[in-house]
Amino acid sequence: MMHMVRVQFIRYVLVGLGLNAALYTAYLLLTWGSMGSEAAMTITVSVGTLVSFVANRTLTFRHRGDRGAALRRFLACYVIIYFIDFIALWVFAGQMAVPHQIVQGGAVIVLPLLGFIMQRYWIFRPADGTPERIPMRATP
């Protein structure tokens, strides 16, 4: 079980690094032209969220459950993470005068870890009856 979690975490990190590099490149290309930063960010975050769902569902967790239900949970996860990030910025940077760069520096470490935990145990949880979900029998 622990080996599987480790493998999934490594795949999660690789998917995240690759996807974020591609999205940042797309953002730079879009803003290099005449597109404003807000529009470019909206496009790259929207596309990135959907691509992240597909990549993590198929590559990271190899989920075969209900796609629609998993997508709803995935979007809810990202809303939760967004609000945690927003509140952290508001409290630490806005109210306590901690530099926003430090707050976001911590957030880019903590929030992806939270995202992995939510995806592993809630969004792409193994279906009942799969080897991971079959309960262990007590031996007499």
C-alpha positions as CSV (number, residue, x, y, z in Angstrom):
1,M,0.0,0.0,0.0
2,M,2.7,2.5,1.0
3,H,4.7,1.7,-2.2
4,M,1.6,2.5,-4.3
5,V,1.1,5.9,-2.5
6,R,4.8,6.7,-3.1
7,V,4.6,5.8,-6.8
8,Q,1.4,7.9,-7.1
9,F,3.0,10.8,-5.4
10,I,6.0,10.7,-7.7
11,R,3.7,10.6,-10.7
12,Y,1.7,13.5,-9.2
13,V,4.8,15.6,-8.9
14,L,6.0,14.8,-12.4
15,V,2.5,15.6,-13.9
16,G,2.4,18.8,-11.9
17,L,5.9,20.0,-12.9
18,G,5.3,19.2,-16.6
19,L,1.9,20.7,-16.7
20,N,2.9,23.9,-14.9
21,A,5.9,24.4,-17.2
22,A,3.7,24.0,-20.2
23,L,1.0,26.4,-18.8
24,Y,3.6,29.0,-17.8
25,T,5.0,28.8,-21.3
26,A,1.5,29.2,-22.8
27,Y,0.9,32.2,-20.4
28,L,4.1,33.9,-21.6
29,L,3.2,33.3,-25.2
30,L,-0.3,34.6,-24.8
31,T,0.9,37.8,-23.0
32,W,3.8,38.3,-25.4
33,G,1.2,39.1,-28.0
34,S,-1.6,41.6,-27.3
35,M,-3.5,39.5,-24.7
36,G,-3.7,41.0,-21.2
37,S,-2.4,39.1,-18.2
38,E,-5.8,38.5,-16.6
39,A,-7.3,37.0,-19.8
40,A,-4.2,34.8,-20.3
41,M,-4.3,33.7,-16.7
42,T,-8.0,32.8,-17.0
43,I,-7.4,30.7,-20.1
44,T,-4.3,28.9,-18.8
45,V,-5.9,28.2,-15.4
46,S,-9.1,26.9,-17.0
47,V,-7.3,24.7,-19.5
48,G,-4.8,23.7,-16.9
49,T,-7.5,22.6,-14.4
50,L,-9.1,20.3,-17.0
51,V,-5.9,18.9,-18.3
52,S,-4.8,18.3,-14.7
53,F,-8.0,16.3,-14.1
54,V,-7.4,14.1,-17.1
55,A,-3.7,13.6,-16.5
56,N,-4.0,12.9,-12.8
57,R,-7.1,10.6,-13.3
58,T,-5.4,8.6,-16.0
59,L,-1.6,8.8,-15.3
60,T,-1.3,9.4,-11.6
61,F,-4.1,7.5,-10.0
62,R,-5.3,5.3,-12.9
63,H,-8.9,5.9,-11.7
64,R,-11.6,3.9,-13.4
65,G,-14.6,5.1,-11.4
66,D,-17.4,7.5,-12.2
67,R,-15.7,10.3,-14.3
68,G,-18.5,12.9,-13.7
69,A,-18.5,12.4,-9.9
70,A,-14.7,12.6,-9.8
71,L,-14.7,15.8,-11.9
72,R,-17.2,17.4,-9.5
73,R,-15.0,16.5,-6.5
74,F,-11.9,17.7,-8.4
75,L,-13.4,21.1,-9.1
76,A,-14.6,21.3,-5.5
77,C,-11.0,20.5,-4.4
78,Y,-9.6,23.3,-6.5
79,V,-12.2,25.8,-5.1
80,I,-11.2,24.8,-1.5
81,I,-7.5,25.2,-2.3
82,Y,-8.2,28.5,-3.9
83,F,-10.0,29.8,-0.8
84,I,-7.3,28.5,1.5
85,D,-4.7,30.3,-0.6
86,F,-6.8,33.5,-0.7
87,I,-7.4,33.4,3.1
88,A,-3.7,32.8,3.7
89,L,-2.8,35.8,1.6
90,W,-5.5,37.9,3.3
91,V,-4.5,37.0,6.8
92,F,-0.7,36.7,6.6
93,A,0.1,39.3,3.9
94,G,-2.9,41.6,4.3
95,Q,-3.4,41.6,8.1
96,M,0.0,40.6,9.5
97,A,2.2,42.3,6.9
98,V,4.1,39.1,6.0
99,P,5.6,39.6,2.5
100,H,3.2,38.1,-0.1
101,Q,6.2,36.3,-1.7
102,I,6.8,34.4,1.5
103,V,3.2,33.5,1.9
104,Q,2.9,32.2,-1.7
105,G,6.3,30.4,-1.3
106,G,4.8,28.4,1.5
107,A,1.5,27.9,-0.3
108,V,3.2,26.4,-3.4
109,I,4.5,23.7,-1.1
110,V,1.6,23.1,1.3
111,L,-1.3,23.4,-1.1
112,P,-0.1,20.8,-3.7
113,L,0.4,18.4,-0.8
114,L,-3.2,19.0,0.3
115,G,-4.2,18.5,-3.3
116,F,-2.5,15.2,-3.5
117,I,-4.1,14.0,-0.3
118,M,-7.6,15.1,-1.5
119,Q,-7.1,13.5,-4.9
120,R,-5.7,10.2,-3.4
121,Y,-8.3,9.7,-0.8
122,W,-11.4,11.6,-1.9
123,I,-11.4,12.5,-5.7
124,F,-9.8,9.4,-7.2
125,R,-10.4,7.0,-4.3
126,P,-10.2,3.3,-5.3
127,A,-13.6,1.8,-6.0
128,D,-15.1,-0.8,-3.7
129,G,-14.0,-4.3,-4.6
130,T,-10.6,-3.3,-6.0
131,P,-7.5,-4.8,-4.4
132,E,-6.9,-1.7,-2.4
133,R,-10.4,-1.6,-1.0
134,I,-10.8,-5.3,-0.3
135,P,-10.9,-5.6,3.5
136,M,-8.3,-7.8,5.2
137,R,-9.9,-10.8,6.9
138,A,-8.9,-11.7,10.4
139,T,-7.4,-15.2,10.6
140,P,-8.9,-17.4,13.3
